[in-house]
Structures are given as C-alpha cells and as structure tokens.
C-alpha cells in the first residue's frame, strides 16, 4: 500500500510492494489526492519496491504529467538495480530526475 508522508512542502510516497497490476489503482488514488489539492513537489521512494510492470510505468508517467500540470514535478529516489533497468529499458528513465535516496531528492527542490 502506497503511503503519503509530508517532508515540508514535499509529498513523499512510500511503499514496499511491487508497482504492478492490482496495486496500481490504489497507488494512483493516493498520488492523485496530492495533485488534486495542488501539490507541486513530490518524491516516490522506490527503495523497497521490488518490481515495476507496465501498469506501474504508466502510473509514473501519468503522475509526472499531473505534477507538471500543477507546475511541479515527481522525482524518483532509491530505485534498486532492477527497477532502474526497467525504467531505462522502457525508455522513461530520462523523463524523471532520479536520486540515490529520499533526502537528496527532497533537497533538490530547494536548489
């Protein structure tokens, strides 16, 4: 289950489940709550996410677009080697700023 934490003005989304199939609608609902209230800065913590499938990739792209529509962005943090390779092979890694951990991703918003 995707959970939302606030770190100052930045929404941080965390989960330890794969971003696949049945988990995607629930994750989308949590993320959409933030964009619906005008949240502009967000980080998705992928540190404990073991796998992302095509539905999860679509979620990332849709949510990035929603945050950009609000004048902000969605950044990714802590992706393991497999998730990083999935993002790269799907050709969407370049659409996201990625960081080794949540702290550096959150800090990047103030630079």
C-alpha positions as CSV (number, residue, x, y, z in Angstrom):
1,X,0.0,0.0,0.0
2,X,1.4,3.4,-1.0
3,X,1.6,5.8,1.9
4,X,2.0,9.6,1.8
5,X,4.3,11.5,4.1
6,X,5.0,15.2,4.1
7,X,8.5,16.5,4.4
8,X,8.0,20.2,4.5
9,X,6.3,21.2,1.2
10,X,7.3,17.9,-0.5
11,X,5.0,14.9,-0.7
12,X,6.9,11.7,-0.2
13,X,5.2,8.5,-1.4
14,X,6.5,5.2,0.0
15,X,5.6,1.5,-0.5
16,X,7.4,-1.8,-0.1
17,X,5.1,-3.5,-2.6
18,X,5.6,-4.0,-6.3
19,X,4.1,-1.3,-8.5
20,X,2.2,-3.8,-10.6
21,X,-1.3,-4.7,-11.8
22,X,-3.8,-4.6,-8.9
23,X,-1.6,-2.3,-6.7
24,X,-1.6,0.5,-9.3
25,X,-5.2,1.8,-8.9
26,X,-4.7,2.3,-5.1
27,X,-1.3,3.9,-5.6
28,X,-2.8,6.2,-8.3
29,X,-5.6,7.2,-5.9
30,X,-3.1,8.2,-3.2
31,X,-1.0,10.2,-5.6
32,X,-4.0,11.9,-7.2
33,X,-5.1,13.2,-3.8
34,X,-1.9,15.3,-3.7
35,X,-2.3,16.6,-7.2
36,X,-6.0,17.4,-6.6
37,X,-5.0,19.7,-3.8
38,X,-2.4,21.4,-5.9
39,X,0.7,19.7,-4.5
40,X,3.6,20.6,-6.8
41,X,6.6,18.8,-5.4
42,X,6.7,15.0,-4.9
43,X,9.2,12.2,-4.5
44,X,8.4,8.5,-5.0
45,X,10.6,6.4,-2.8
46,X,11.4,3.2,-4.7
47,X,14.0,1.9,-2.2
48,X,11.7,-1.0,-1.1
49,X,9.9,-1.5,-4.4
50,X,11.0,-4.9,-5.8
51,X,9.4,-4.6,-9.3
52,X,7.6,-2.2,-11.7
53,X,5.5,-3.6,-14.6
54,X,3.9,-1.8,-17.5
55,X,0.9,-0.6,-15.4
56,X,3.4,0.8,-12.8
57,X,5.3,2.6,-15.6
58,X,2.1,4.1,-16.9
59,X,1.3,5.3,-13.4
60,X,4.6,7.0,-13.1
61,X,4.2,8.8,-16.4
62,X,0.6,9.8,-15.6
63,X,1.5,11.2,-12.2
64,X,4.6,13.0,-13.6
65,X,2.2,14.7,-16.1
66,X,-0.2,15.6,-13.3
67,X,2.5,17.2,-11.2
68,X,3.9,19.0,-14.2
69,X,0.4,20.3,-15.0
70,X,0.5,21.9,-11.5
71,X,3.8,23.5,-12.3
72,X,5.9,20.9,-10.3
73,X,7.5,17.5,-10.7
74,X,7.6,14.0,-9.5
75,X,11.2,12.8,-8.7
76,X,12.3,9.2,-8.0
77,X,14.5,8.1,-5.2
78,X,16.4,4.9,-4.2
79,X,15.5,2.6,-7.2
80,X,17.1,-0.8,-6.9
81,X,19.1,-2.1,-9.9
82,X,16.2,-4.0,-11.4
83,X,13.7,-1.1,-11.2
84,X,16.4,1.3,-12.6
85,X,16.9,-1.1,-15.5
86,X,13.2,-1.4,-16.1
87,X,12.9,2.4,-16.3
88,X,15.9,2.6,-18.6
89,X,14.8,-0.2,-20.9
90,X,11.3,1.2,-21.1
91,X,12.8,4.5,-22.2
92,X,11.3,6.6,-19.5
93,X,14.2,7.0,-17.1
94,X,15.2,10.2,-18.8
95,X,11.7,11.7,-18.1
96,X,12.5,11.7,-14.3
97,X,15.1,13.2,-12.1
98,X,16.4,10.3,-10.0
99,X,18.3,10.4,-6.8
100,X,20.0,7.7,-4.6
101,X,17.8,8.5,-1.6
102,X,14.8,10.5,-0.5
103,X,16.8,13.0,1.4
104,X,18.7,14.2,-1.7
105,X,15.5,14.1,-3.8
106,X,13.7,16.3,-1.3
107,X,16.7,18.6,-1.0
108,X,16.8,19.0,-4.8
109,X,13.6,21.0,-4.7
110,X,15.3,23.9,-2.8
111,X,18.2,24.3,-5.2
